[in-house]
Amino acid sequence: MKILRNNKILRIILIFLLCCFAGLGIIFSGVFVAMRLHLTDVKGSIDSRNNYFNKIKNQESRVADYYSSINSEWMKGNEFATFKEGVLKDKEIILKVSDITDVPSRLIVSSIMPEQLRFFTSNRESFKKFFEPLKILGTYSQFSYGISGIKIETAKEIETNLKDVNSPFYLGKDYVNLLDYSDTNNIDSQRLARFTDSHNHYYSYLYTAIYLKEIMQQWENSEFSINDRPEVLATLFNIGFKRSIPKENPEVGGSTITINNRDYTFGGLSYEFYYSGELSEFFPFEVQ
């Protein structure tokens, strides 16, 4: 009888452990499927000012029109003040990346700025306790990584596009080895380490710049240059390679970011920063 009772207890324990492992498997499988189906992506929208963006054709008129029509609530908060101080700490890194990739520094910063303001506004407690007092940029560490919120899947695509001569995003032989790894072992771990170093944002800026350049190359190949359209480039940076379809009058939009009770689209916010003149003494206007 004692043996039977012990066997019964053992069976209960085994069944319990099996159920735990099965539950964990379901959870991890669910996360994987959600990421593959982009269910973890932030819901976005198309900017209601698309006609406005497509009508303004030169930099001078964009800068002048900005001051007369834009309600710049995003400038007034502590989030933007923190972003400015944080990004200036990385000025030399940004200028180095700009020189390596030939992507204007202002374009790189204008694509990262909406992601940082979204990070700060959606992580209020962490912002108040940590990022605002230290005046540093926020670093994503789950699903998306680094200061620009790049997904690992996207990072792999950026790397692949540098090697694939048949890709519409291919930049040429001068860029083929730009993201090579010194050690061919444990590349996944090395890739993750590139984005999770909170003290050195070099790779976050580098991957962002290369992504922008690859998108510009794709659209140039289709004879629809968007090199002078920061709002379109930022939108495509936000929504991913698969939704980059060259065409006339591209849409501006992306994730919705709420600042001081006002909604902005990712691309629209990038546009407003780019033409605001903010930080232009450090990251000047350049036309590609």
Secondary structure, DSSP 8 states (H G I E B T S, - for coil): -HHHHHHHHHHHHHHHHHHHHHHHHHHHHHHHHHHHTTTTS--EEE-TTHHHHHH--SHHHHHHHHHHH---GGGSSHHHHHHHHHHHHTHHHHHHHHHHHT--HHHHHHHHHHHHHHHHHH-HHHIIIIIHHHT----EESSEEETTTEEHHHHHHHHHHHH-TTSTT---GGGTTTT--S--SSHHHHHHHHHH-TT--HHHHHHHHHHHHHHHHHHHHTT---TT-HHHHHHHHHH-GGG----SS---EEEEEEETTEEEEHHHHHHHHHTT-TTTTTS-----
